[in-house]
Amino acid sequence: MEDRRSDQPGRLSAYFNPLYKGLRAAAEKVDTVLGAAGIFLLGGFIVAAFGAWVFEEVADNVEVGATQAFDDAVLRWMGAHHSTAIDNIMLEITALGTGTVVVMIVAVAALFLVLTRHKYSAILLLVSTIGGLVLNLILKTGFNRPRPTIFVPEVRAVSSSFPSGHAMSAAIVYGTVAYLAARLHKRRWARALIMIVALVVIVLICISRLYLGVHYPSDVVAGVSIGLAWAAFCMATLEAIQRLGARRDPRILEDETPAPGGAPTGPSSHR
């Protein structure tokens, strides 16, 4: 029998996705298939709506120029604290959010998931990534905010500034990959460690965009908020689909068998 403490939600998990544990606990008490699936989908919509609200608030303030003084002040401070050593570090960190690196991470992770028979997880990763790229392109085109000119940027950027594509893709890809990896682990410390690493990577990528002078703070906040909202919605949808499939036909989860090592997946792994 598992230690009773394992049933208590971890602080990091609650912070990273506040509805995650609540949705699972509520779904356990729902008697109908559609009811269980509906709870997860509703939770996804709530998280998505909150992220969209944050994004909208930032976007509205950006459009009227309310954030410009703060944005400029942060970048001036960043520009005054440059050094060759930090420049090299930030260039390496920001590369983690470039399109090539992100695509490779998604490709390798999706291949692993397919080979270990985690079909629905692979689909989630691909849908969240591709959908996020399309959404970012639409938003950039719609707002068309010029790039910062506070100081000469360390890297060349050609697209518009708002929202930050690096911040958004980092939140989506690293957040989703961390979530899928955490689902393969039974131990709470392993899940927490995975989430911590993903969070640190996302934060560092965001800081690198400011340090290198290619984004304003408001660009980064907007990118992270809408990226996490989209990722959370996709995660909740996967949980709903799996729970729906398990209650209708348990054999559907044969495509989501544990990865080598015996770490359980699916709804039962988090009980």
C-alpha positions in Angstrom: 0.0 0.0 0.0 1.4 3.4 -0.9 2.2 5.9 1.8 -0.8 8.1 2.5 1.3 11.2 1.9 1.5 10.3 -1.8 -2.2 11.1 -2.1 -1.5 14.7 -1.1 -0.9 17.2 -4.0 2.6 18.4 -4.3 3.3 22.1 -4.1 5.1 22.3 -7.4 2.4 20.4 -9.3 -0.3 22.6 -7.8 1.7 25.7 -8.9 2.5 24.4 -12.3 -1.1 23.3 -13.1 -3.5 24.3 -10.2 -6.4 22.2 -11.6 -4.4 19.1 -12.3 -4.9 17.2 -9.1 -8.3 18.6 -8.5 -9.5 17.3 -11.8 -8.3 13.8 -11.2 -9.9 13.7 -7.7 -13.2 15.0 -9.0 -13.2 12.6 -12.0 -12.8 9.6 -9.6 -16.2 10.5 -8.1 -18.0 10.9 -11.3 -20.1 8.0 -12.3 -20.7 8.7 -15.9 -18.2 8.5 -18.7 -19.3 11.8 -20.2 -19.2 13.4 -16.8 -15.6 12.4 -16.2 -14.5 13.6 -19.6 -16.5 16.8 -19.2 -14.7 17.7 -16.0 -11.2 17.4 -17.6 -12.4 19.4 -20.6 -14.0 22.1 -18.4 -10.8 22.3 -16.4 -8.8 22.7 -19.6 -11.1 25.5 -20.8 -10.8 27.2 -17.4 -7.0 27.2 -17.6 -7.0 28.2 -21.2 -9.5 31.0 -20.4 -7.3 32.3 -17.5 -4.2 32.2 -19.7 -6.0 34.0 -22.5 -7.2 36.6 -20.0 -3.7 37.3 -18.8 -2.6 37.5 -22.4 -5.4 39.9 -23.3 -4.7 42.2 -20.3 -1.0 42.4 -21.3 -1.9 42.9 -25.0 -4.4 45.7 -24.2 -1.7 47.5 -22.1 0.9 47.1 -24.8 -1.4 48.5 -27.4 -2.1 51.7 -25.4 1.6 52.0 -24.4 1.0 51.4 -20.7 3.9 48.9 -20.5 6.4 50.8 -22.5 8.1 52.7 -19.7 8.6 49.5 -17.7 9.7 47.5 -20.8 12.3 50.1 -21.7 13.6 50.4 -18.1 14.1 46.6 -17.8 16.0 46.5 -21.1 18.2 49.5 -20.2 19.1 47.7 -17.0 19.9 44.5 -19.0 22.0 46.4 -21.5 24.0 48.0 -18.7 25.0 44.6 -17.2 26.3 42.9 -20.3 29.6 40.9 -20.3 31.3 38.6 -22.7 30.9 35.6 -20.5 27.2 36.2 -19.9 26.7 37.0 -23.6 28.0 33.5 -24.5 25.9 31.8 -21.8 22.7 33.6 -22.9 23.3 32.8 -26.6 23.5 29.1 -25.7 20.4 29.3 -23.5 18.3 31.1 -26.1 19.2 28.5 -28.7 17.1 26.0 -26.6 14.0 27.9 -27.8 14.9 28.2 -31.5 12.7 26.5 -34.0 15.4 23.9 -35.0 16.1 22.8 -31.4 12.4 22.7 -30.5 11.5 20.6 -33.6 14.3 18.2 -32.8 13.1 17.8 -29.2 9.6 17.2 -30.3 10.7 14.7 -33.0 12.8 12.7 -30.6 10.2 12.7 -27.8 7.4 11.8 -30.2 9.5 8.9 -31.7 10.2 7.6 -28.2 6.5 7.8 -27.3 5.5 5.9 -30.4 8.1 3.2 -29.9 7.0 2.7 -26.3 3.3 2.6 -27.5 2.2 5.9 -26.0 0.2 6.8 -29.0 -2.1 9.4 -27.4 0.8 11.1 -25.7 2.7 11.4 -29.0 -0.5 12.9 -30.6 -0.8 15.4 -27.8 2.8 16.5 -28.2 2.5 17.0 -31.9 -0.9 18.8 -31.7 0.2 21.1 -29.0 3.5 22.0 -30.7 2.0 22.5 -34.2 -1.0 24.3 -32.8 1.2 26.6 -30.8 3.4 27.5 -33.8 0.3 28.4 -35.8 -1.2 30.4 -33.0 2.1 32.3 -32.4 2.3 33.2 -36.1 -1.3 34.5 -36.1 -0.7 36.6 -33.0 2.6 38.0 -34.3 0.9 39.0 -37.6 -2.0 40.5 -35.8 -0.1 42.7 -33.3 3.0 43.4 -35.5 4.9 45.1 -32.7 8.4 46.3 -33.7 11.4 44.8 -32.0 13.2 46.7 -29.2 15.8 49.2 -30.1 17.1 50.1 -26.6 20.5 48.6 -27.5 22.0 46.6 -30.4 20.6 43.1 -30.0 23.0 40.2 -29.8 21.1 38.0 -32.2 19.2 38.8 -35.4 15.4 38.6 -35.2 13.1 39.1 -38.3 9.6 38.5 -37.0 7.5 40.9 -35.0 8.1 41.2 -31.2 4.7 40.4 -29.6 4.3 37.8 -28.3 7.7 36.2 -27.8 7.9 33.1 -30.0 10.7 31.6 -27.9 8.8 32.1 -24.6 5.6 30.7 -26.1 7.2 27.6 -27.7 9.3 27.0 -24.6 6.2 27.0 -22.4 4.4 24.7 -24.8 7.1 22.2 -25.7 9.1 22.0 -22.5 5.9 22.1 -20.4 4.2 19.4 -22.4 7.3 17.1 -22.6 7.7 17.5 -18.8 4.1 16.6 -18.2 4.3 13.5 -20.4 7.6 12.5 -18.8 6.1 13.0 -15.3 3.2 10.7 -16.2 5.7 7.9 -16.6 6.9 8.1 -13.1 5.2 6.8 -10.0 7.5 8.6 -7.5 6.5 12.1 -6.5 10.1 13.3 -6.3 10.8 12.3 -9.9 7.7 14.1 -11.1 8.6 17.2 -9.1 12.1 17.2 -10.4 11.0 17.0 -14.0 8.6 19.9 -13.5 11.4 22.0 -11.8 13.8 21.4 -14.6 11.2 22.3 -17.2 10.3 25.5 -15.3 13.9 26.5 -14.9 14.5 26.0 -18.7 11.5 28.1 -19.6 12.5 30.9 -17.2 16.1 31.0 -18.5 14.9 31.1 -22.1 12.7 34.0 -21.3 15.5 35.9 -19.5 17.8 35.3 -22.4 15.4 37.0 -24.8 15.4 40.1 -22.6 19.2 40.0 -22.1 19.9 39.7 -25.8 17.6 42.7 -26.5 15.2 41.0 -28.9 12.1 41.2 -26.7 10.3 43.4 -24.1 9.2 41.9 -20.8 5.6 42.2 -21.9 6.4 40.1 -25.0 7.7 37.3 -22.8 4.9 37.4 -20.2 2.3 37.3 -23.0 4.1 34.4 -24.7 4.4 32.3 -21.6 0.8 32.9 -20.5 -0.8 32.0 -23.8 1.7 29.1 -24.3 0.9 27.5 -20.9 -2.8 28.1 -21.5 -2.7 26.2 -24.8 -0.5 23.4 -23.3 -2.8 23.0 -20.3 -5.8 22.7 -22.5 -4.1 20.0 -24.6 -3.0 18.1 -21.4 -6.5 18.2 -20.0 -7.9 17.0 -23.3 -5.6 14.0 -23.3 -6.6 13.0 -19.8 -10.3 13.3 -20.8 -9.8 11.1 -23.9 -7.9 8.5 -22.0 -10.4 8.3 -19.1 -13.3 8.2 -21.7 -11.6 5.4 -23.5 -10.8 3.4 -20.4 -14.4 3.5 -19.2 -15.8 2.5 -22.5 -13.2 -0.1 -23.4 -10.1 -0.7 -21.2 -8.3 -2.2 -24.1 -7.9 1.2 -25.6 -5.2 1.9 -23.1 -3.1 -0.9 -24.5 -1.6 1.8 -26.7 -0.5 3.6 -23.5 1.5 0.8 -21.8 4.2 1.8 -19.4 7.7 2.7 -20.7 10.5 0.3 -20.0 11.1 0.2 -16.3 7.5 -0.5 -15.3 6.4 3.1 -14.4 2.7 3.1 -14.8 0.8 5.5 -17.0 -2.8 6.3 -17.5 -5.4 7.3 -14.9 -4.4 4.6 -12.4 -0.8 5.8 -12.1 -1.8 9.0 -10.3 -4.1 7.4 -7.7 
